[in-house]
């Protein structure tokens, strides 16, 4: 098939995908989430199968454990996060006010009485206090419109269960449907996308879980107000290098200064928690768990989240990570092909040789021998015909 026609068909497939996300986003979101859950849990099911369980029993065991974990998170973790987040945003204006009083008292030249910075801090504190309720209500309403309770509690688990049960068969069926001309290339690109996506999601998820446990537990042991929420927030944002630790550390230190002003040892303890977390993450967690082969740069991921979220809403944000991984692999493949092309090397490609001509090679003299044998056979047949004609003529003469 000509290259132009292939590009046309692949472009049509990409357009159909984006139009489907645009038009059917909220309707297909539970199925996308279910497919994502099945993709993440498929290696666990494969390990249970290798341990001796059937595929059905492996999926049942995974589903039961996942349901128990989800119930525990909803009943224990989520209420604490919501309560501490609400309390932190309610206390933020007072923290800003006390910080302004402290700076005005100790460093009056930094904050003039009617200065721009002081006015900005006052306005920020008032706006946060007044708008927090509206923001929280808007967020909950938006999420409620996108993901209904029925979809979360019924459709997503059911879709994940059935997809996980038939995952290997679906992959084999898709492999049989690949165009034969490009099957090897598509398999290679699929493996690279899987490595990038699984390496990032599973690896970064493990890092977030470890850091979230460390930050939240240690800040709660120190007695820092809102420590559980700050620790989880810092861990979740840790997929962006230094941003999670910086934002979480600044927030934690600010709360510690507000709460432990007369006890500097606890302020130092909060700082030590984030320093240890950063050292362990940078020297062990990221190299050992995530590794350097992922191929998903944080800036590229943020760009994908922003673009797809802006275009397709919450569905786009859910699809941003796998699409970013796929587009990154395709971009590297295109660069590889570009470097092999005449456009990059400057070398003129040889002309198209056209259809090959099949030539059968025979030992020397074979054709001449066949021609000679055919001639001898023709001569023998001619001599036999003449001999038969003479014999018939003699017979007629004797009878006359």
Beta strands, then each sheet from edge to edge (+ up, - down):
end
